[in-house]
């Protein structure tokens, strides 16, 4: 900027400052305001960024003493360091680069602010609530060398000025991964905490689960330790029985980590934990709105009630040529496919079955004939039971 332009801007600023003095004097004669609130009422009009400095300049010009109690904010703006300290304490140990500050004020504070803005016809200025959150944001950003971000911040602070406390919520992390289950005898999903029914309480350390005796529990335990999150919410790509193994590349899953402390975590290729192997973990921008389609290669052990007719057993080959109709409660049929099928007799009334099936076919229902047509029991004309089944491979379809 040239010197002549600088001179014009300074003269213009002085002229504008002089213009606001009459209304400033009227306000100050009726109301005691702190420097922050006085400056806020006119800073935008004068194109200034510091409310406090402008308020101090106005007060000096009017030869007014700093009031003991601000009519609008009741000295909240003059004592923000108290709340800054709360923010620093509660955010200790969190990984973050962006944040946003929200505030809950007593209605009387905003009412008094509205009274002055309406009475003196002051338009286009920030509210006292906006000023409080902006000032806190500036102070906190300076202390942590971070940035205010309104759209998707890592941390969200809510300062409750009514009850004098600070709340903190970290933006959820979204992960994709796969798991292998190498030991039989535990389920996929975890039962919720008996005390809170999954809501989260002191007895379950606010996780919503108090045990780690399932696939969900074991994976959650690793993620709690790694990311310091409070809860995990899984989106499963299919499911398995308590006695099933999950082999091959493993079962894919998505998981949402709520309120994670750590965001910069080095993820290793594999995590081994008590019969579970977790691998291919990676952080995502978002979880798909629809569960991806998939196909599974399964090995089943089937037992029939009576001797199996070999002719009927050969009919299983035809299952790759017809749709499998899954009858839902709404009576609407959902069609699925069997891509490949092989079998091998073990005894007169039992056999092993290998199938490649479309995701969404309930294996036990298909064997036993429960609301699925055609089914094994129907084809063999023999009541069948699935003794055990394992997943050899699960592939996501593009």
N, C-alpha and C positions, 0 to 999 in steps of 0.2 A: 504494500500500500504506500502511495506517495505521501510526502509530508503535508501537502495541501489537502489531500483527502482525509488524513488523520485529524487535521485542524477542524475541518468541516464536521467530522463525526463528534469530536469533543464538544464543539459549540452546540451542535444539535442535541447532544446528551444533556448539556447544562440547561438548554432551553426547555427540554421535555421535563427535566427534574423540577424546574421552577413552575411549570404548568400544573404539576400534581400537588404542589404544596397546599393550595386552598382546601382540597378535599382531604388531604392527609391531616391537616390541622383540625378539620371538623371531626374526623374519626378519632384522633388522639384526645380531643377535648371530651368525648363521650366514653371512650373505651381505653382501658390500659392493655396494650399489646406488646408482646415480646418482639425483639428485632426480627426473628424468623417470620412471624405472622405479618408484621408491618411490611417487610420487604416483599413477601409473597404476593401481596395485594397489587404491587406495582412493577415487579421485576420484569414480567413479560412485556409490558407496555414500554418499558425503557430499554428492552433488549439486553438485560443483565442476567447473569447466571447465578450470582450469590445473593440469596434472599437476606442472609444475615448481615452482610456488608452494607447492602442498601438500607436495611432497617436501621442499622447503626448510624449511617450517614444522615438519614431522615431525623432520627432522634437528636443527633448533635445539632442539626440545623434548627430544629424546633426548641432546642435547649431543654429537653425533657430527660428526667431520670429514668433509668431502667426500672419498670414496675416489678413489685415482688411477685405478682401473680398475673399471668397472661389471661385475658378474658376468654380468648378462643381455646387455646390448647392446654391451659392450666399448667404451663411450663413443661409439657411433654417434650417439645422440640429442644428445649434448653437442657434436657436431661437424657438425651438419647444414648449417651455412653453407658448408662445402666443397662439398657436393652442390648446394646452392642456386645457387652460382656456376656449376656445370656446367650446370644447367638454364637459367640466364639466358643463358649463352653459346650453347648449342645452339639455343635458341628465338629468337635474335636474327634479325630480318628476317621473322618469321612474323606473319600476321594471325590473331588469335584473341581470343575473349572468354571461352571456357571451357576447362578442362583437367582432367585426372585424373592422379594419380601412382600408379604401381605400383612394387613393390620385389622384388628377388631377394636373399634373405639366405642366409647359410651355414646349413645345417640345425642346426648346433650352437647357434646363437642362439635359434631357436625351441624347440629341445629344452630349453635351460636355462630359458626362460620357462615352458614346460609343467611342468617339474620343480617350480618354486616354486608355481605356481598349483594343482597337484595336491597337493603336500605339505601346503600350508596351507589347502586346500579353499576357494580363492578363486574364486568364480563370477560370471558376468555382467560381466566386465571385458574391455577391449580387449586384443588380443594386441600384442606388441611390434612386429610388422610393421604392424598397423593404426595404431599410435601414430606410427611413423616416417613413414608416408605422410601421415597427418593433419597432423603437425607441418610437414612439407615443403610440403604444400598450403597451409597457413595462411601460411607465410613467402613462398611464391611469389605467392600471390594478393595479398598486401599490397604486394609490390614492383611488380606489374604492374596492379593494380586490376582483376583478373579474378576469375572464380568457378570453384570446383570443380564439375564436372558428371560424374556417373558413368554416365549412360545414353548420351549421344551427344556427348562432348566434342570440341572443335575439335582439341586436342592431347592426346596420350597419352604421358606420360613413363614410362620404365621404368628405375629406378636399380638397377644391378647392383652390390650391395655386396660380392659375392664377388670380382669382377674389377675393381672400382673404375672403372666408366664409366657413362655415361648415354646411353640411346637415346631417340629422339623419332620419333613417327609422327603425321602430320596426318590428320585425317578426310578421306576422299575427297570430292570435289565431283562432282556429277552434272549434266550439261548436255544440252540438246537444241539442235539447230541444223539448218540446211539448207546444201547447197553446190551451186554450179553449176560445171561443168567446161567451159571455153570453148576449150580447146586439146586436140587429139588427141595420143596417143602415150605416155601414162603410165597405169599400172594404178590400180585403186581401193585395193588393199591393199599394204602395205609389207612387203618381205622382212625378216626379223629380222637382227640383227647377226651377222656371220659368226663373231665371236670367242666370243660367249656364247649364241648361238642364242635371243636374246630375253629371257634372264634379267636382263641388266643388268650392265655391267662398266665399268671405267675408260675403255676405248677408245670406248664409245658414250655416255659420260657418264651411265651407268646408266639410259638410256632404253629399252634393248632393241632399238632401231633405230639404225643408224649413217648412213643416207642419208635424204633427204627428197625422193625422186623418184617419189612416188605421191600419190594423194588423201589417204590416211591420213598419210603423212609430212608433207605440206604443212600440213594442218590441225593436226597435232601440233606442228609447229614454231611456229605462231602461239600455241597454247595453252601450250607450254613457256615462251615469252617473256612471255606475259600473266600466267600463274598461278604460274610457277616450280615446276611439278609435275615429278615424275621420270618417270612413265609415263602413257600414255593407253590405255584399253581401249574399243574401239568396238563398238557394236551397230548394224549397217547395216540400213537399210530397202531391201532389194534391192541389186543390184549391176549394174555395167556392164562392157563390154569395154574393153580398153586403148585402142582407136581410137574409142570412143564419146564423144559430147558429152552433157552433162546440162544441159538448158535450162529455160525456164519458171521456176517457183517453186523449182526445185532438188530434190535428193534429201534427205529427212529422215535424221537419224542421232542416236543417243544416244552419249555418251562419258563414261567415268568417269576422272576425274583423280586419280591416286594421289599422296599426300603433297604437296599444293599448299602453297606458302608464302603466296601471296596469296589471300584470300577476298573482299576488298572491291574487286573489279575493275569498272571502268566499261566496259560492253560497248557498242561502237558498232554502228550498223545493219549495216554491211558491212565485211568485211576482204578485201582483194585481195592475192593472192600467187601469182604465176607460173602464171597460167591457172586459178586456183581463186578463186571468190568465196564467202565464208562469210557467212551472214546469219541473222537470227532466233535468235541465240544467247541462251539463257536458262538460269539455274540451276534445277534441279529438286530436289524433296525425295527422289524416288526414281525409278528407271528401271522402266518396266512389266515385269512378270514374263514376259509374252508379247509377242512382236513384233506391233505393230499391223498390221491388215490394210490393204492399199493397192491402188491400181490405177495403171497407167502408160499414157501415150500415147506410142507409139514410132513412129519412121519407119525403115523398113528398105530396104536395097538388096539385091535378090535376083538371083542369076545361076543359070540352069538349064543342064544339060549339053547339052540339045538344044532344038530349036525348041519353043516353048510352044504348046499347043493352046488357042485362045481359049475353047472350050467348057468345058474343065477349069478355066480361070482363073475363069469365072463361078461355079463351084462353091464358091469361097472365101466367098461371101456366106452360105452355109449354116452356116458355123462359129459364127455368133452364136446359133444355135438348139440346139447340142449341146454337151455337156461335153467338155472336153479332159482326157483321162486320162493322168496322169503315172505311169509304171510305176517304182516304186522298187525297190531291191535286195531288199527284203523281199517283193516280188511283190504288195504291197498298192497298189491304185490310188488316187491322189490327184486328185480332180476339181477342175478350174479352169475359168474362163469367159473367153470373148472377147466383149466387149460391142459392139464396133464394128470394122468392117474396110472399107478402101478400097484400090484398087490403080490403077496407071497403068503401062502398058507403056513401056519405054525402048527396047527392040529386040526382035528375034524371040526371044531367049533371056534377056531380063532385064526386070525391072520394079521399080517402087517400091511399097511396101506401108505403109499407115498403119493401126495397130491400137490399140484401147484394150483392155488386157488386165488380168486379175486378177493380183495379185502372186504370184510363185512359179512362173510359167511361164518356163522356160529358152528364150530366144529362138532360140539357135542349134540346140538340140535339136529345137525345134518345126519349124524350117525343114528340117533335115537328116533328121529322122525317127528320132532316137536315143531310144528308149524313151518316146515320146509318140505317142498315137493319139487322133484323127487328126492327121496332120502334112502339111506342104506337099508334100514329096516324094511322099507317098502319093496325095494328092488330084490333083496335076498329072501323076502317072505319069511323073515326070521328076526325076532327081537334082538337088536344089537346094542351093545354098550361100549363106549369108548373107555378103555382101561387107562390109557395114557397117550398124550400127544406132545411132540416137540416141534419147535420151529427151526428148520435148518437154514432158512434164508428169508429175509424180508426186503423187498425192493420197492422203492418209490417210483411211481410212474410219472412221466413228464406229460 
